[in-house]
Amino acid sequence: MIVFQAIGSWYGPQATLDKQQEPAAIRSNIKRNLPSNLEHFSPHDLRRTFISRCSEMGLDIVAIEKTVGHQLPGMLRVYNHHDYLEELLSVLQAWGDKLETLMIENVVQ
């Protein structure tokens, strides 16, 4: 299970088995900590960005969709009962590596 935990002024996923934050609480925490000069922002923008950037990175679209909780379309949903855990881990690891690279590239010395 993935929940969001405040890390300074950033929000990052934290896997826990015993806690789950409600989506409304996550949205409220994000909006409360946004810079005041930021125009329109919705937490759904994070999902859009994640899916788009993972696709740009060439990751498997089915694994990306499963990572964000989407169901497989049509007959795949009926007949494919694979849990995609290894693929989900691969997507999340690639995304974490990408974020780490972006943080390192944008450090001001």
C-alpha positions as CSV (number, residue, x, y, z in Angstrom):
1,M,0.0,0.0,0.0
2,I,1.4,3.4,-0.9
3,V,0.7,6.5,1.2
4,F,2.2,9.9,1.2
5,Q,4.5,11.2,3.9
6,A,5.7,14.7,4.3
7,I,9.5,15.0,3.8
8,G,10.3,18.6,4.6
9,S,8.1,20.5,2.1
10,W,8.1,17.5,-0.3
11,Y,5.7,14.6,-0.5
12,G,6.9,11.1,-1.2
13,P,5.4,7.6,-1.2
14,Q,5.9,5.5,1.8
15,A,4.8,1.9,1.8
16,T,3.1,0.8,5.0
17,L,0.9,-2.1,5.9
18,D,-0.8,-0.7,8.9
19,K,-1.6,2.9,7.8
20,Q,-3.5,4.5,5.0
21,Q,-4.2,8.2,4.5
22,E,-7.4,9.2,3.0
23,P,-7.2,10.9,-0.4
24,A,-8.9,14.0,0.9
25,A,-6.2,14.3,3.6
26,I,-3.4,14.0,1.0
27,R,-5.0,16.6,-1.2
28,S,-5.4,19.0,1.7
29,N,-1.8,18.5,2.8
30,I,-0.5,19.1,-0.7
31,K,-2.6,22.2,-1.3
32,R,-1.7,23.6,2.2
33,N,2.0,23.4,1.3
34,L,1.9,24.8,-2.2
35,P,3.6,28.1,-2.9
36,S,1.1,31.0,-3.1
37,N,2.3,32.1,-6.5
38,L,1.5,28.8,-8.1
39,E,-1.4,29.1,-10.5
40,H,-3.8,26.2,-10.9
41,F,-2.7,22.8,-9.4
42,S,-4.5,19.6,-8.7
43,P,-3.1,16.5,-7.1
44,H,-4.4,14.7,-10.2
45,D,-1.6,16.6,-12.1
46,L,0.8,14.4,-10.2
47,R,-0.8,11.3,-11.7
48,R,-0.8,12.8,-15.2
49,T,2.9,13.8,-14.9
50,F,3.8,10.3,-13.5
51,I,2.1,8.5,-16.4
52,S,3.4,10.8,-19.1
53,R,7.0,10.8,-17.9
54,C,7.1,7.0,-17.3
55,S,5.7,6.6,-20.9
56,E,8.5,8.9,-22.2
57,M,11.0,6.7,-20.3
58,G,9.8,3.8,-22.4
59,L,8.4,1.8,-19.4
60,D,5.7,-0.8,-20.1
61,I,2.3,1.0,-20.3
62,V,0.4,-1.9,-18.6
63,A,2.8,-1.7,-15.7
64,I,2.4,2.1,-15.5
65,E,-1.4,1.8,-15.6
66,K,-1.4,-0.9,-12.9
67,T,1.0,1.3,-10.8
68,V,-1.6,4.1,-10.6
69,G,-4.4,1.7,-9.8
70,H,-6.1,1.5,-13.3
71,Q,-7.7,-1.7,-14.3
72,L,-6.8,-3.5,-17.5
73,P,-9.2,-2.7,-20.4
74,G,-11.7,-5.1,-21.9
75,M,-11.0,-8.8,-22.0
76,L,-7.6,-8.4,-20.5
77,R,-9.4,-7.6,-17.2
78,V,-11.4,-10.8,-17.5
79,Y,-8.6,-13.2,-18.4
80,N,-5.4,-11.7,-17.1
81,H,-5.0,-12.3,-13.4
82,H,-1.3,-11.6,-13.2
83,D,-0.5,-9.4,-10.2
84,Y,2.3,-7.4,-11.9
85,L,4.2,-7.0,-8.7
86,E,7.7,-7.3,-10.3
87,E,6.6,-4.9,-13.1
88,L,5.2,-2.4,-10.5
89,L,8.5,-2.5,-8.6
90,S,10.4,-1.9,-11.8
91,V,8.3,1.1,-12.7
92,L,8.6,2.6,-9.2
93,Q,12.4,2.0,-9.1
94,A,12.8,3.6,-12.6
95,W,10.7,6.6,-11.4
96,G,12.7,6.9,-8.2
97,D,15.9,6.8,-10.2
98,K,14.6,9.6,-12.5
99,L,13.6,11.8,-9.6
100,E,17.0,11.3,-7.9
101,T,18.7,12.3,-11.2
102,L,16.5,15.4,-11.5
103,M,17.3,16.4,-7.9
104,I,21.1,15.9,-8.4
105,E,21.0,17.8,-11.8
106,N,19.2,20.8,-10.1
107,V,21.3,21.2,-7.1
108,V,22.7,24.7,-6.9
109,Q,26.3,24.7,-5.6
